[in-house]
């Protein structure tokens, strides 16, 4: 059965998906931010550093089956029952192998380098391999169907359960890092139970032909997921080994604020992009949809990152407590890596939709090797050196991502990049020009923190939206259309969003 759809159908599915996933993500992030503020005062930075090392297992358990076999099920134009049966069989086998390998490495490698406490955390995380192996199948079918409502419900439920379990274990039982890990495991287990109710999948059964068809895409994609996981978490492991758990905790906090939190926002689009772009009729339609998605991502996220750079010295200690003051500088520097990551992830969605898993694998391996090498070298210069190295490597590989994307095309990479990011970049320059003087003036005046943050935010937002509306009409209209789709459909909101959409703009995005 073929699932190819027209761009009109995909645009409607995208708009519907954006609303569901955006509302889910906003609710989840408010919940997670509240829990992180509380947990930052209950759990010391060193325990967050140990948890950051254990995150490698969690990421592998989710990404290998999801991006490998799960990605193959989403990307294929047609699938049958035999593909689901063979896919589940291969996913379970890989989950079992990874569980055994993780147990061996914990004893042989992790405990001698990081100590008993970190090794215990990794052992607690290993059930995620089998949970993730099964969860990948119903999730991939829901993604293929573009059923973003149920996907959002799963995401919300998992996050709520994870947060409640973690806070209760930390506050009532004083488990510290163990509470963070157990929250992850319990949340994933409940998500699996719900996913099987939403989308039952057939029992595993081997089928050689179907397995080969899935592995043609899934094999390289799974290896790329390993490299990508190493790239995203290897820096925590290096810093923990060379600089200690406390420094790893400070770096983790900075990376969460500057890179991971905006990535969670960009997930609203990238979760939609892969299955939607995989259903396009041809390359022309795919690139047209991709351009609008990337422009919208940068217009939404770049100003948040610029605001974070300006306000981090006030914001971080106020939210997380004075203990986390050393995370301020890494947060400010790593915002550059966050901006690059927004666009790199969008390029990855296109390569996946096109079935270019070998290119994705080569890119992921190169990015991982260069990044970890740079972190190892820069760790001699402390967190500041590591943060600068991270931004430099991300910037270089942003350019490389566009060269890979446009291979065989007459388009020039830098021009293509500017068309994607120009509206957000120019508007962010105006934001900084308005927010920086306000920040300095309010700091000198000793204004209350809430007043300081609010006034700087308003000054920057006014400048940003004024330039975006005046110079980049297409980007402004897309942003207004998103507001109209996402916000509740009351008459005042509709009227306001309609005025935004019809607002004049001289430029196009």
C-alpha positions in Angstrom: 0.0 0.0 0.0 1.5 3.4 -1.0 1.3 6.4 1.3 2.4 9.1 -1.2 0.4 12.3 -0.7 0.1 15.7 -2.4 1.7 18.8 -1.0 -1.8 20.1 -0.1 -2.5 17.0 1.9 0.9 17.1 3.6 0.6 20.8 4.4 -2.7 20.1 6.1 -1.2 17.2 8.0 1.7 19.4 8.9 -0.5 22.2 10.2 -2.5 19.7 12.3 0.6 18.1 13.6 2.2 21.4 14.5 -0.8 22.2 16.8 -0.8 18.9 18.6 3.0 18.7 19.0 3.4 22.3 19.9 0.8 22.3 22.6 2.2 19.0 24.0 5.8 20.4 23.9 4.9 23.7 25.6 3.1 21.8 28.4 6.0 19.3 28.7 8.6 22.0 28.8 6.8 24.0 31.5 6.5 20.8 33.5 10.2 19.9 33.0 11.4 23.4 33.7 9.5 23.5 37.0 10.9 20.1 38.0 14.4 21.0 37.0 14.2 24.2 39.1 13.2 22.0 42.1 15.6 19.2 41.4 18.5 21.6 40.9 18.0 22.5 44.6 17.6 18.9 45.7 20.3 17.2 43.7 24.0 18.5 43.7 25.7 19.3 40.4 28.1 16.3 40.7 25.1 13.9 40.6 23.8 15.6 37.5 27.3 15.1 36.0 27.0 11.3 36.7 23.5 11.3 35.3 24.9 13.0 32.1 27.2 10.0 31.6 24.3 7.5 32.1 22.3 9.4 29.5 24.4 7.7 26.8 22.5 4.5 27.5 19.1 6.2 27.5 19.9 7.9 24.1 21.2 4.7 22.5 18.2 2.7 23.7 15.8 5.2 22.1 17.7 6.2 19.0 19.0 3.0 17.6 15.6 1.2 17.2 13.7 4.4 16.5 16.0 5.8 13.8 17.1 2.4 12.4 14.2 -0.1 12.0 11.6 2.4 13.0 13.0 5.0 10.5 12.9 2.4 7.7 9.2 1.7 8.4 8.5 5.4 8.3 10.6 6.1 5.1 9.4 3.2 2.9 6.7 4.1 0.4 4.9 0.8 1.1 5.0 -1.7 4.0 3.2 -4.9 4.8 2.6 -7.1 7.9 5.8 -9.0 7.2 7.8 -5.8 7.6 6.4 -5.1 11.0 7.0 -8.7 12.1 10.6 -8.8 10.9 11.2 -5.3 12.2 10.2 -6.2 15.7 12.3 -9.4 15.6 15.4 -7.4 14.6 14.7 -4.7 17.1 14.4 -7.1 19.9 17.6 -8.9 18.9 19.5 -5.7 18.8 18.0 -4.6 22.2 19.2 -7.9 23.8 22.7 -7.6 22.3 23.0 -4.0 23.5 21.8 -4.9 27.0 24.5 -7.6 27.3 27.1 -5.3 25.9 26.2 -2.5 28.2 26.4 -4.8 31.3 29.9 -5.9 30.2 31.2 -2.4 29.5 29.8 -1.1 32.8 32.0 -3.6 34.8 35.1 -3.5 32.5 35.2 0.2 31.5 32.8 2.5 33.4 33.5 1.5 37.0 37.3 1.8 36.8 37.0 5.3 35.1 34.0 6.9 36.7 33.5 5.0 39.9 30.9 2.8 41.5 28.1 5.4 41.6 28.1 6.1 37.9 28.3 2.4 37.1 25.3 1.7 39.2 23.3 4.4 37.3 24.1 2.8 34.0 23.0 -0.6 35.3 19.7 0.9 36.4 19.3 2.3 32.8 19.8 -0.9 30.9 16.1 -2.0 30.9 15.6 0.9 28.5 17.2 -1.2 25.7 14.4 -3.7 25.6 11.7 -1.1 26.3 13.0 1.0 23.4 13.3 -2.0 21.1 9.5 -2.8 21.4 8.4 0.9 21.6 10.0 1.7 18.2 7.5 -0.3 16.2 4.1 1.2 17.3 5.8 4.7 17.4 7.0 4.3 13.8 3.5 3.2 12.6 2.0 6.2 14.3 4.6 8.5 12.6 3.9 6.8 9.3 0.2 7.5 9.7 1.0 11.1 10.7 -1.0 10.5 13.8 0.5 13.4 15.8 -2.4 13.5 18.3 -1.5 10.1 19.7 2.2 10.7 19.5 1.7 13.9 21.5 -0.4 12.0 24.1 2.4 9.5 24.5 5.0 12.3 24.9 3.0 14.1 27.5 2.3 10.9 29.5 5.9 9.8 29.5 7.1 13.3 30.6 4.5 13.6 33.4 5.3 10.2 34.8 9.1 10.7 34.5 8.8 14.1 36.3 6.5 12.9 39.1 8.6 9.7 39.8 11.9 11.7 39.8 10.7 14.4 42.1 9.1 12.0 44.6 12.1 9.8 44.7 14.5 12.8 45.2 12.3 14.7 47.7 10.9 11.9 49.7 13.7 9.3 49.5 16.8 11.4 48.8 17.9 9.2 45.9 19.7 12.0 44.0 21.0 10.8 40.6 19.2 7.4 41.0 15.9 9.3 41.0 16.8 10.9 37.6 17.5 7.5 36.1 14.5 5.7 37.6 12.2 8.4 36.4 13.4 7.8 32.9 12.9 4.0 33.1 9.4 4.2 34.6 8.3 6.9 32.1 9.5 4.8 29.1 7.8 1.7 30.4 4.4 3.4 30.7 4.8 5.0 27.3 5.4 1.5 25.9 2.2 0.2 27.4 0.2 3.1 26.0 1.7 2.8 22.6 0.8 -0.9 22.3 -2.8 0.1 23.2 -2.9 2.9 20.6 -1.2 0.8 17.9 -1.0 -3.0 18.5 1.8 -4.6 16.3 2.0 -8.2 15.3 4.3 -10.6 17.2 7.9 -10.9 15.9 8.5 -13.3 13.1 11.5 -13.6 10.9 11.1 -12.9 7.2 14.4 -12.7 5.2 13.1 -10.6 2.3 11.4 -8.0 4.6 14.4 -7.9 6.9 16.7 -7.1 3.9 14.4 -4.4 2.7 14.4 -2.7 6.1 18.1 -3.1 6.7 18.9 -1.4 3.4 17.8 1.8 5.1 17.8 0.8 8.8 21.3 -0.5 9.0 23.1 2.7 8.1 20.5 4.7 9.9 21.1 2.8 13.1 24.9 3.2 12.8 24.3 6.9 12.2 22.2 7.0 15.4 25.1 5.5 17.4 27.5 8.2 16.0 24.9 10.9 16.7 24.4 9.7 20.3 28.1 9.6 20.8 28.3 13.1 19.4 25.5 14.4 21.7 26.7 12.8 24.9 30.4 12.0 24.4 31.4 15.4 25.7 29.8 14.7 29.1 31.8 11.4 29.3 35.1 13.2 28.4 34.5 16.1 30.9 33.4 13.7 33.6 36.6 11.6 33.2 39.0 14.5 32.8 37.5 17.4 34.9 35.2 15.5 37.4 31.5 15.0 37.9 30.8 18.5 39.2 32.3 20.2 36.1 30.3 17.7 33.9 27.2 18.8 35.8 27.8 22.5 35.1 28.5 21.8 31.4 25.4 19.6 31.2 23.3 22.4 32.6 24.8 24.9 30.0 24.3 22.5 27.2 20.7 21.8 28.3 19.9 25.5 28.3 21.7 26.5 25.1 21.3 23.4 22.9 18.9 20.7 24.3 16.0 23.0 25.3 15.9 24.6 21.9 16.3 21.2 20.3 13.2 20.1 22.2 11.3 23.0 20.6 12.7 22.2 17.2 11.4 18.6 17.7 8.0 20.1 17.1 9.1 20.5 13.5 11.6 17.7 13.0 9.1 15.1 14.4 6.8 16.2 11.6 9.4 16.8 8.9 10.7 13.2 8.4 7.3 11.4 7.9 5.8 14.4 6.0 8.8 14.8 3.7 8.9 11.1 3.1 5.4 11.3 1.7 6.1 14.0 -0.9 5.7 13.2 -4.6 9.2 14.4 -5.7 12.3 16.4 -4.9 10.8 19.8 -5.9 7.9 19.4 -3.5 10.3 18.1 -0.8 12.7 21.1 -1.0 9.8 23.6 -1.1 8.4 22.2 2.2 11.8 22.0 3.7 12.6 25.6 3.0 9.5 26.9 4.8 10.1 24.5 7.8 13.7 25.6 8.3 12.9 29.3 8.0 10.1 28.9 10.6 12.4 27.1 12.9 15.1 29.8 12.8 12.6 32.6 13.2 11.2 31.0 16.3 14.4 29.8 18.0 17.2 32.2 17.1 15.7 35.1 19.1 15.4 32.8 22.2 19.1 31.9 21.9 20.2 35.5 21.6 18.0 36.4 24.6 19.6 33.6 26.5 23.1 34.9 25.8 22.1 38.4 27.1 20.2 37.3 30.1 22.1 34.2 31.3 24.1 36.0 34.1 20.8 37.0 35.6 18.6 34.1 34.6 20.6 31.0 35.5 21.4 31.8 39.2 17.9 33.1 39.7 16.2 30.0 38.4 18.6 27.2 39.5 20.2 28.8 42.5 23.7 30.4 43.1 25.3 26.9 43.2 24.9 26.9 39.4 26.7 30.2 38.7 29.6 28.3 37.0 27.2 27.2 34.3 26.6 30.8 33.1 29.6 31.2 30.8 29.2 27.8 29.1 25.5 28.6 28.5 26.4 31.9 26.8 29.1 30.3 24.6 27.1 27.2 23.7 24.2 29.2 22.3 26.2 29.3 19.1 26.2 25.5 19.0 22.4 25.6 19.7 21.8 27.8 16.6 23.8 25.5 14.4 22.1 22.4 15.8 18.6 23.8 14.8 19.6 23.9 11.2 21.7 20.7 11.2 18.8 18.7 12.5 16.6 20.0 9.8 19.1 18.9 7.1 19.2 15.4 8.7 15.4 15.1 8.3 15.8 15.7 4.6 18.5 13.1 4.2 16.4 10.6 6.0 13.3 11.3 3.9 15.4 10.9 0.8 16.8 7.6 2.0 20.4 8.9 1.9 21.4 7.0 5.0 24.9 6.4 3.9 25.5 10.1 3.6 23.9 10.6 7.0 26.1 7.9 8.4 29.3 9.4 7.0 28.3 12.8 8.2 27.5 11.5 11.7 30.7 9.5 12.1 32.8 12.5 11.0 31.0 14.9 13.2 31.4 12.6 16.2 35.1 11.9 15.7 36.0 15.5 15.1 33.9 16.8 18.0 35.1 14.3 20.6 38.7 14.9 19.5 38.2 18.7 19.9 36.6 18.2 23.4 39.5 16.0 24.5 42.0 18.6 23.4 40.0 21.6 24.8 39.3 20.0 28.2 42.8 21.0 29.2 41.5 24.6 29.1 38.4 23.9 31.3 34.7 24.4 30.5 35.4 27.6 28.6 37.7 25.9 26.2 35.4 22.9 25.7 32.5 25.3 25.0 34.4 27.3 22.4 35.6 24.0 20.7 31.9 22.8 20.6 30.8 26.0 18.9 33.6 25.9 16.4 33.0 22.2 15.4 29.2 22.8 15.1 29.8 25.8 12.9 32.1 23.9 10.6 29.7 20.9 10.3 26.8 23.2 9.7 28.5 24.2 6.4 29.4 20.6 5.7 25.7 19.6 6.2 24.7 22.0 3.5 27.4 20.7 1.1 26.1 17.2 1.7 22.5 18.3 1.2 23.2 20.1 -2.0 25.6 17.5 -3.5 24.9 17.2 -7.2 22.9 20.5 -7.2 23.9 23.8 -8.8 22.9 25.7 -5.6 25.6 27.3 -3.6 25.8 26.3 0.0 26.3 29.7 1.6 23.6 31.3 -0.4 21.2 28.5 0.4 22.1 28.8 4.1 21.5 32.6 4.0 18.0 32.1 2.5 17.2 29.7 5.3 18.6 31.8 8.1 18.7 35.4 6.8 15.4 36.6 8.2 16.1 35.3 11.7 19.7 36.6 11.7 19.0 40.1 10.6 16.1 40.4 13.0 18.2 39.0 15.9 20.8 41.8 15.3 18.0 44.3 16.0 17.0 42.3 19.1 20.5 42.5 20.5 20.8 46.2 19.6 17.7 46.9 21.8 18.1 44.3 24.5 21.8 44.8 25.4 21.5 48.5 26.4 18.4 47.7 28.4 20.2 44.9 30.1 23.2 47.0 31.1 21.0 49.9 32.3 18.8 47.6 34.5 21.8 45.8 35.9 23.4 49.2 36.8 20.2 50.3 38.4 19.8 47.2 40.5 16.3 46.5 39.2 14.5 43.4 40.7 15.2 40.3 38.7 11.6 39.8 37.5 11.4 43.4 36.3 14.9 43.1 34.7 14.0 40.0 32.7 10.6 41.3 31.6 11.8 44.7 30.4 14.8 43.3 28.5 12.5 40.7 27.0 10.0 43.2 25.9 12.6 45.6 24.4 14.2 42.8 22.4 10.9 41.3 21.2 9.6 44.6 20.0 12.8 45.2 17.9 12.8 41.7 16.6 9.2 41.6 15.4 9.4 45.1 14.0 12.3 44.2 11.7 10.9 40.8 10.8 7.5 42.3 9.8 9.1 45.2 7.9 11.8 43.3 5.9 10.7 39.7 5.8 7.1 39.5 5.0 7.0 35.8 4.0 8.6 34.7 7.3 6.3 37.0 9.2 3.2 35.5 7.6 4.4 32.0 8.2 4.9 32.8 11.9 1.5 34.4 12.1 -0.1 31.4 10.4 1.6 29.1 13.0 0.2 31.3 15.8 -3.3 31.0 14.3 -2.9 27.2 14.0 -1.5 26.6 17.5 -3.4 29.0 19.8 -7.0 28.3 20.9 -9.5 29.1 18.1 -11.4 31.8 20.0 -12.7 34.7 17.9 -10.3 37.4 19.4 -7.3 35.1 18.7 -8.4 34.4 15.2 -8.9 38.0 14.5 -5.5 38.9 15.9 -3.7 36.2 14.0 -5.6 37.1 10.8 -4.3 40.7 11.1 -0.8 39.4 11.6 -1.1 37.2 8.5 -2.3 40.1 6.4 0.2 42.5 7.7 2.3 44.0 4.9 6.0 43.1 4.5 8.4 44.2 1.8 10.6 41.1 1.8 10.0 37.5 1.2 11.5 34.5 3.1 
